Amino acid sequence: MGVIDLIKDRRSVRDYVKGDIPYEDIIEMIDAARWAPSSGNLQNWYFIIIKNREKIEKISLAANQEFIKNSNAIIIVCSNDKIVESIYGDRGKVYSIQNTAAAIQNILLVATEKGIGTCWIGAFDEEKVKEIAKIPKDISVHAIITLGYYSNKPTPPKRKNLEDITFFEEWGNKTYKPSLYPIMDYLKEEINKIKSLKP
Ligand SMILES: Cc1cc2nc3c(=O)[nH]c(=O)nc-3n(C[C@H](O)[C@H](O)[C@H](O)COP(=O)(O)O)c2cc1C
């Protein structure tokens, strides 16, 4: 599957069937995560794989989200914010969030390609999750990713229209100026040419 199709195919899956996700598959996801961009290439992220059922249940409680307990595995995404903040100051807080978010998206996409459902969980009691997974005080917990096989993929939730979220050159300007974007016109022509070709 091409990357655009993969991006659109990814869904937050919250209904899992029983199964064991091999460590090899999860490691491949984390391998993709470490190739995400990060501020100053600091790679200040850490990933904890959890398969233990008791721990998964505790995490479900810490997040107060019932469906988590039926997932086949979990990845806890953490970061060392201190190292980023020592270099970039207050802005480092934002960078840590962005670094881990880029890594998380890579994990979700590799899982999607493997037919494994995921859900990005942001709402949880961080202190409780730290306790369950023995995460040090000075490490932040950014997200929990549930992993699980599924029988039905949810229908895609609606997306905002492109024209409502895209501005040209300045905030609020929705007027497309073709003269400023010759490459887009060129691409359009090329795409039309390809479409008109007979198989
Ligand atoms: C930062 C962040 C936090 C989220 N937290 C939760 C969560 O706590 N529980 C949950 O069920 N889904 C959570 N989601 C998933 C969103 O609800 C979901 O991505 C959104 O509804 C769009 O659906 P889709 O992922 O299928 O495209 C979170 C997503 C993001 C990016």
The ligand as a MOL file (V3000), in Angstrom:
LIG
                    3D

  0  0  0     0  0            999 V3000
M  V30 BEGIN CTAB
M  V30 COUNTS 31 33 0 0 0
M  V30 BEGIN ATOM
M  V30 1 C -3.4390 13.3060 21.1960 0
M  V30 2 C -4.5300 12.2870 21.0090 0
M  V30 3 C -5.1770 11.7750 22.1310 0
M  V30 4 C -6.1850 10.8110 21.9760 0
M  V30 5 N -6.7120 10.2410 23.1030 0
M  V30 6 C -7.6370 9.2700 22.9820 0
M  V30 7 C -8.1130 8.5980 24.1370 0
M  V30 8 O -7.7200 8.8810 25.2690 0
M  V30 9 N -9.0480 7.6310 23.9540 0
M  V30 10 C -9.4990 7.2580 22.7160 0
M  V30 11 O -10.3230 6.3460 22.6420 0
M  V30 12 N -9.0420 7.8620 21.5970 0
M  V30 13 C -8.1070 8.8530 21.6930 0
M  V30 14 N -7.5780 9.4310 20.5630 0
M  V30 15 C -8.0310 8.9830 19.2140 0
M  V30 16 C -8.9830 9.9900 18.5470 0
M  V30 17 O -10.2330 9.9590 19.1900 0
M  V30 18 C -9.1180 9.6520 17.0410 0
M  V30 19 O -7.8550 9.7510 16.4390 0
M  V30 20 C -10.1080 10.5620 16.3060 0
M  V30 21 O -11.4020 10.3860 16.7840 0
M  V30 22 C -10.1030 10.3290 14.7870 0
M  V30 23 O -10.3890 8.9780 14.4670 0
M  V30 24 P -9.3630 8.1010 13.5950 0
M  V30 25 O -8.1050 7.9670 14.4250 0
M  V30 26 O -10.0250 6.7810 13.3600 0
M  V30 27 O -9.0940 8.8270 12.3200 0
M  V30 28 C -6.5780 10.3900 20.6850 0
M  V30 29 C -5.9210 10.9070 19.5670 0
M  V30 30 C -4.8960 11.8250 19.7210 0
M  V30 31 C -4.1430 12.3200 18.5020 0
M  V30 END ATOM
M  V30 BEGIN BOND
M  V30 1 1 1 2
M  V30 2 1 2 3
M  V30 3 2 2 30
M  V30 4 2 3 4
M  V30 5 1 4 5
M  V30 6 1 4 28
M  V30 7 2 5 6
M  V30 8 1 6 7
M  V30 9 1 6 13
M  V30 10 2 7 8
M  V30 11 1 7 9
M  V30 12 1 9 10
M  V30 13 2 10 11
M  V30 14 1 10 12
M  V30 15 2 12 13
M  V30 16 1 13 14
M  V30 17 1 14 15
M  V30 18 1 14 28
M  V30 19 1 15 16
M  V30 20 1 16 17
M  V30 21 1 16 18
M  V30 22 1 18 19
M  V30 23 1 18 20
M  V30 24 1 20 21
M  V30 25 1 20 22
M  V30 26 1 22 23
M  V30 27 1 23 24
M  V30 28 2 24 25
M  V30 29 1 24 26
M  V30 30 1 24 27
M  V30 31 2 28 29
M  V30 32 1 29 30
M  V30 33 1 30 31
M  V30 END BOND
M  V30 END CTAB
M  END
